[in-house]
Structures are given as C-alpha cells and as structure tokens.
Amino acid sequence: LPSPRPCLAVRTCPKLHLSLENGQVVTQAMERVPVEGTWAEYSCNPGFRLLGSARSNCTKLGRWS
C-alpha cells in the first residue's frame, strides 16, 4: 500500500495595502489571506517613477519578496 501523503500547513503572508498613491497594484486573485506563491505587481501613473521592485511574491517563509 502506498503511504499516505502528509498534510502540510499553508504558508501565509501579511495582507497587502492594495492602494498606491499615484499608481496601481495588481494582484493574483487571492482568498482573504495571501498564501505562498501569491504575487502583486506595482506600476506608476505617467510622470511618476516606481522606487523598488515592480513585483512582490509571497514566499515559503511567509514574507513578501
């Protein structure tokens, strides 16, 4: 008989602020809490420049990259 597969805890990340002054945030469809693999992309309105990365990912450590 094959061994049963273990149930693993789902890693979650803190909720994101989904509003960006002078820009937009686009997220992967997510449940109430972002889980490992969820992503968010940031972009700025014309005339503004983004500081930092344009994409964040919820990592297996439960943090946003």
Secondary structure, DSSP 4 states (H G I P E B T S, - for coil): -PPPPPP-PPPB-PPPP--BTTEEEEE----SS-BTT-EEEEEE-TT----S-SEEEB-TTSSB-
